[in-house]
Amino acid sequence: RQLPSDLLDDYLPLIRKAVARAASRRAAPFQDDIAQVVAAAVWRQLERGQPIEQPASYVYKAVVRETVRALRRAQGRCRTSLQSPGRRRRRS
């Protein structure tokens, strides 16, 4: 039986390719972070002993999800920095 780290090595080229394809120009600064988060998700899946039946689909969906999250975080930081320190909006 292969170790999860050995299996993860098989997924890294697929992850990099999916990140390059799915991440927009706006997400370019976050591509390494996105790849790292997706690699960690694949690692956890493999460590649990759960096979990934359709690796390309699994990785691509994870990349899209993490790209959206990265862009939302960046947008949130931008909004916060544009507001004056004394007038920040409260989140409910």
C-alpha positions as CSV (number, residue, x, y, z in Angstrom):
1,R,0.0,0.0,0.0
2,Q,1.3,3.4,-0.9
3,L,1.7,6.1,1.7
4,P,-0.5,9.2,1.3
5,S,2.6,11.3,0.7
6,D,3.5,9.1,-2.3
7,L,0.0,9.3,-3.6
8,L,0.0,13.1,-3.2
9,D,3.0,13.3,-5.4
10,D,0.9,11.8,-8.2
11,Y,-1.7,14.6,-7.7
12,L,0.6,17.6,-7.6
13,P,0.9,18.1,-11.3
14,L,-2.9,17.8,-11.7
15,I,-3.4,20.4,-8.9
16,R,-0.9,22.8,-10.5
17,K,-2.5,22.4,-13.9
18,A,-6.0,22.9,-12.5
19,V,-4.9,26.0,-10.6
20,A,-3.3,27.5,-13.7
21,R,-6.5,26.8,-15.7
22,A,-9.2,27.8,-13.2
23,A,-7.7,30.7,-11.3
24,S,-8.4,34.0,-13.1
25,R,-5.9,36.8,-13.4
26,R,-7.4,38.4,-10.3
27,A,-6.5,35.2,-8.4
28,A,-2.9,35.0,-9.9
29,P,-1.3,36.3,-6.7
30,F,-3.0,33.5,-4.7
31,Q,-2.2,30.5,-7.0
32,D,0.4,29.0,-4.7
33,D,-1.9,29.4,-1.7
34,I,-4.8,27.8,-3.6
35,A,-2.6,24.9,-4.7
36,Q,-1.4,24.4,-1.1
37,V,-5.0,24.3,0.3
38,V,-6.1,21.8,-2.4
39,A,-3.0,19.6,-1.8
40,A,-3.9,19.6,1.9
41,A,-7.5,18.5,1.1
42,V,-6.2,15.7,-1.1
43,W,-3.8,14.7,1.6
44,R,-6.6,14.5,4.2
45,Q,-8.7,12.4,1.8
46,L,-5.9,10.0,1.1
47,E,-4.8,9.8,4.8
48,R,-8.3,8.7,5.7
49,G,-7.9,5.9,3.2
50,Q,-10.8,7.3,1.1
51,P,-10.0,6.8,-2.6
52,I,-10.6,9.7,-5.0
53,E,-12.7,8.1,-7.7
54,Q,-12.4,10.9,-10.2
55,P,-9.2,12.8,-9.4
56,A,-9.5,15.4,-12.1
57,S,-13.0,16.3,-11.2
58,Y,-12.3,16.3,-7.4
59,V,-9.2,18.5,-7.9
60,Y,-10.8,20.9,-10.3
61,K,-13.9,21.5,-8.0
62,A,-11.6,22.0,-5.0
63,V,-9.5,24.5,-7.0
64,V,-12.6,26.5,-8.1
65,R,-13.9,26.5,-4.5
66,E,-10.6,27.7,-3.1
67,T,-10.2,30.3,-5.8
68,V,-13.6,31.8,-4.9
69,R,-12.7,31.8,-1.2
70,A,-9.4,33.5,-1.9
71,L,-11.1,36.2,-4.0
72,R,-13.7,36.8,-1.3
73,R,-11.0,37.1,1.3
74,A,-9.1,39.6,-0.8
75,Q,-12.3,41.6,-1.6
76,G,-13.1,41.7,2.2
77,R,-9.6,43.0,3.0
78,C,-9.9,45.6,0.3
79,R,-13.3,46.8,1.6
80,T,-11.9,47.0,5.2
81,S,-8.9,49.0,4.1
82,L,-11.1,51.4,2.2
83,Q,-13.3,52.2,5.2
84,S,-12.0,54.7,7.7
85,P,-10.9,53.2,11.0
86,G,-13.7,54.7,13.0
87,R,-16.5,53.9,10.6
88,R,-16.1,50.1,9.9
89,R,-19.3,48.3,9.2
90,R,-20.6,45.8,11.7
91,R,-21.3,42.3,10.5
92,S,-24.4,40.7,11.8
